[in-house]
Amino acid sequence: MAKWKIQHTDDEATQEILTFFAQENVKDEIKRILKILASQDDPRRPVKQSGLIVNRIEHDAPTWYRVKVPRYAIRIIFRLLIVRNGAVIELAVDETTANEDECYIDITRMGRHPTVYGKALRERYKKINN
């Protein structure tokens, strides 16, 4: 069973997170969603009982996922990173983790629907993956 840690390695994502965390009620809801996401064996496929709505972003960022924060129309875009044999790698869509892997949910973007998607997301995806 993987133990996932939440992180954000992109400066723009950090600023987006800080913007939403400025409102206490929004911050609490985002933290609640992320805590549930991190508790899943595979955040890409949470158990139904978790109540999470997670989908792969197929066109704009094909190896990234989004989880909805429905109460505030927020989308948290993330990728899964693992540390394996001393190297940090992005978990492939069909890849699973090993017991010895360090597992991270890396928040790459956060915004309101629908502006979180599209050109800005494609540019962020290219920037982070190069």
Secondary structure, DSSP 8 states (H G I E B T S, - for coil): ---EEEE---HHHHHHHHHHHTSHHHHHHHHHHHHHHHTSSSTTS--GGG---EEE--SSSTT-EEEEEGGGTEEEEEEEEEEETTEEEE--TT----TT-EEEEEEEEEEETTTTSSHHHHHHHHHHH-
